[in-house]
Amino acid sequence: MPDLPTPTLAGAEMRAAAVDFANSLTQEQRDTAIYEYMDGERIFWYYPPTNRHGLPLRDMSEAQRSLAMALMKASLSNRAYEQAEGIIELEVILGELERNAGRKSFRRDPELYYWTIFGDPASDESPWGWRVEGHHISLNFSLWGDGLLSLTPFFFGTNPAEVRKGPQAGLRILDKREDLAFDLMGALDAEQVERAVIYPEAPWDILTFNASRAVMPAYQGLAASEMDDDQRALLDRLVDVYVDQAPSDLADDRHARIAAAGRDGMHFAWAGPVQNGEPHYYRIHGGNFLVEFDNRQNGANHIHSVWRDVENDFANDVLGEHLLLYHVL
């Protein structure tokens, strides 16, 4: 057995909420929503609209929906939970925009978000995990008892990135992760910008896509060690946007790990024009910490963003020597 992670308040609350949700399910629902922890389904994640495994909100009672949302709330900071709710509700706006434009597309349905439990959260003898996934949300957690093993991949996206028509006009759910990146690029001098920009055009999507392992090339872009204090402060604030999506005790632990790895080696890379409204992409990469952000589709009004742990997505580093599954990732 590996060294068990330190129990945390967030882990205890997550575990209690997972147990309550699992206990509310009928046998038929359990057959749909609960998998063995070792099942390969756990390491498959995807963020476009598609058919998924797990139990959707559509097939839950009102009481079960409340328990499902309570599990998600226990796993996120208050702000991230509000963003997740907003992303789900954005499906209604997107569906209306597409209908008004005469576009046929995927079914936009806020009830098509799926909850899945892996293993037995009530057990102290083996790891367990849970996932919520749907269009533009993929949250993946692994724990042992009340201790967190992993909370990545952690994906949020929005389409539209900015609502430009209707009663919600001006709504930007993921605004800070975009605005702070532009602020940082604006704070760089011409030579720094030249080093930071790695591609003249933004890629169509995040480069790690939905891979089970986040494999990136050698560091690219501008190193934090090449920034002045004000520029590094902006980079720190941008990193905080992603890490602070976790509950405070889990976020504090991740901040400490990033600090221990040394922020001077962190690199900030940009692709595309440095102009709001034009397709753009950025990446933050240092040690095991990796963030990607892309806003290219739909006239640069469609965000994909992800936080990855290069070695420990799905807890593959912590449990790699103990679970055969990780020998084939």
N, C-alpha and C positions, 0 to 999 in steps of 0.2 A: 504494500500500500504506500502511495506517495505521502510526503508530508502534507498534512491537511491544512487548507488555508485558514487563516484566523477568522473566527466568526465575526460578523459585523451586524449592526442594527439593520442596515438595508437588506442584508442577506436573510436575516430572521424574518423581516416583514415580507420579503419576496417569497420565502418558503411557506410562510403561513398562508399567504394569498394563493399560492399554487395548490396547496393542500385543499383549501376551501373550494377552489374552482374544480379540481379533480373530483372531489367528493360529491359535487353537485351533479355530475354527469350520469346519465343512464348508461346501461351497458352498451347500447348501440353507439352512443356518443363517445364512450371511452374507446371503443374499437376504432373510431375515426380520429380521436384527438391524442391518444397516448401511445407512444412508441417506446421500445427499449432504448436505453441511452446509447448503446453501441450501434443502433440502426444507422445505416448510411444516410437516411433521410435527414438526420440532424445537421450534416455538413453541406446540404444543398440549400442554397439561398438564392433568391431572385426578387427583383424589385419592379419589373413591369407588370401590367395586368395579365394574369394567366390562370389556368387551373392549378389549384394547390391542394396539398394534403393538409389535414388539420380540420378543426371545427370552425366554420365561419359564424360570425355574429348572426347571420340570417337564420341559422339553425339552432339558436339558443333561445331559451326563455328569457323574459325580462330580468329575472333574478340571476340567471347565469351570465347574462351580459354585464350586469353590475359587478359580478365576481371577476369576470374576464378583464374588465376595465380597471378594477382594483389591483389586479396582478400587474398590469402595465404601469399603473400609477406608482406602485411600490418599487418599481424597477427604474424609475426615471426621476430626474429633478422636476420641480414644479414647472419650470419653464419648458422643459422638453416634453412633459406630459401635455401641456397646453398646445405645443406644436404638433404632437401626434394627433390630438383631437382635431386640430385645424386641418391637417393633411387629409384625414379621413373625410371631413366635411367638404373639403375642396373638390371631392369627386362630384358632388352635386353641381357646383359651379362649372367645372370642366364639362360635364355632360350637357349642361345648358348652352355653354359657349359653342360646343361642337354641333349641337342640333341647330342653333341659330345660324351657324356658318354652312349648314347643309353637308357637314362631314359625317361619314359613317366610320365608326371606330369601335374600340372595345366597349363593352358594357361598363359604364361608370356607376358604381354602386357602393355606397359607404357601408353596406352590410357584408361586402366580400373581403373582409379581413379575418384571417384565420389564426386560431390559437392552437398550439401544440405543446404537449408535455413530453419530455424524454426522461425515462426512468421513473423512480418513485421519490418525490420530494419529501415524503415522510420518513424515509430511511436514512440512517446514519452510516450505513455500510457500503455505500456506493455513490458515485456522482449522479447528479440529475441536472436537467436543464429545461428551458422552455423557450418558445419562439412565438412572436406575433409577426405576421407578414401579410402584405397586400400591396396594392399599387402605391409605390413610393415610401413604403415602410418595410424595413426588415430589421428586427431586433432579436439578438441571439445571446442567450445567457447560459452559462454553465456554472454549477455550484457543487459543493460537497457539504451537505448539511446547511449551516448558515453562512458558510464561507464561500466567497466568490472565486471561481477559477478563471472565468473569462466573461467579458461583456461585448465582444466584437465577433463578427462584423456588425457595425451599427450604422444603418443607412436611413437617411431622410432625404426625400425629394419633394419638389412641388411643381405642378403644372396647372395653372400658370404660376410662374415665380412671382409675378405681380398681377393682381386682378385689376383690369383696366376698364371694366364696364360693370354697370349694375350697382346694387346697394352696397356691395363689398369693395367697390373701387378703391384702389390704394393699398389693399391688403397685401403684405409681403411677410409670409410666415418665417422664412429663413433669411431675413434681411441682414442680420449682423455678420453672418459668415461671408456674405458678398461685399458689404460695405467696408468692413475692416480690411479685406484683401485689397480693394481699390485704394483705401487710405494708405496702406503699406506701400503699394506700388507708387503712389503719388509722393511718398516721402523719400523715395530713392533718388539718387542723382543719376545722370545719364549713363555713366559707366556701370553702376550697379544694376540699372534696368537692363542693360545689354547682357549682363551675366545672368540675371534672373530669367529672362525670356528664353525658353528652350525650343519653342516651335513658333513659326509665324502665324499658324492657324490653330484654333482650339480643336482637340480631337472630338469625335462625335459623342463620346461617352467617357466615363472614368476608365482608366486604362486597366485597372485590375478587374473590372467588370464584376462577374459573380464567382470568381475563382475561389475555391476552398482555401487556397494559400495565396497570400498577397505577395507576388514576386515582382520586384521592381529592378530596373537597371541600377548601376552605380549612381551615387548621389548626383543630382543635377540641380542647377540653379545657383542661387546666392546663399552662401553659408551665413548663419547668424553671427559668426565671428567676424564677418566682413561688414556688419551693420553697426551704426552708432547706437547709443543708449536709447534714443527716442524710437528708432526703427525697431530695435529689439523689443521694446515695450509694446509696439503694435503687433509684432509677431506673437509675443506672449498672449496678448489679448485674443488674437485669432485662435491660437491653440486652446485657450480657455473655453472658447465657444463650444468646441467639440468635447473636451474632457468634462466640462460642467453639465453635460447632458445626463451624466450619472448622478445618483443621489450623493449628497455631500461627503459622506464617509468614504464611498468608493472613489469619488472624484479626487479627494485629498490623497488617497493612496496612489492614484495614477499620476497626479501632479508630482508626488515625491519620487516616483520611479523615473519620470521624465527628467527631473532635476538631477537625480543621481547619475543618469546616463550622460548628462552634460548638454545644455542647450546650445552651446557654441557650435556643436557639430550638426545641428539641425539645418536643413536646407529648404529654401522657399523657391519654387519654380513656377513660372507662368507661361501660358501659351495663348496666342491670339492678341488682338489689339488691346491696348490699355485704355479702353474707352467703354464706358457703360452703355449698354444697348447693343454692343457688338459681341459676337460669340467669344467666350473666354473660359479659361481653365486654370486652376492652380493646384499645386501639390506641396504639402509639408511633409518632410521625411527626415527622421533622425533616430538612429537606433531601431527599436521595434515600433516606434510611433510613426504612423502613416495616415495622412488625410488626403483625400482627393475631392475636388469640387469641379463641376462642369456645368456651364450654362451656354448651350449652343442651339439646342433644338427649338422649334417653334419661334423662330426669330429672336433667339437669345432670351427666351422667357420661359425656361423649363430647366429647373435645377436638379442635378443629382449630386449628392454629397455622401461621403462614407468615411468612417473612422475605422482603421484596421490595426491589429497588432501583428506585425510581420511573423513572429514566431508562435504566437499564442492564440490566434483566432480559434474559436471552438475548443479552447483549452488544450490544443494539440501539443504544446510544449510542456505544460504541467503534467499531463497524463501520458505523454508520448511513449515513455518506457514501460507503461503498465497496461495500455489498451492496444490490442492488436490492430484495431481500426486505424490507428495513426501510422502504422507502418506502411500503409498504402495510400496515404493522402498525396 
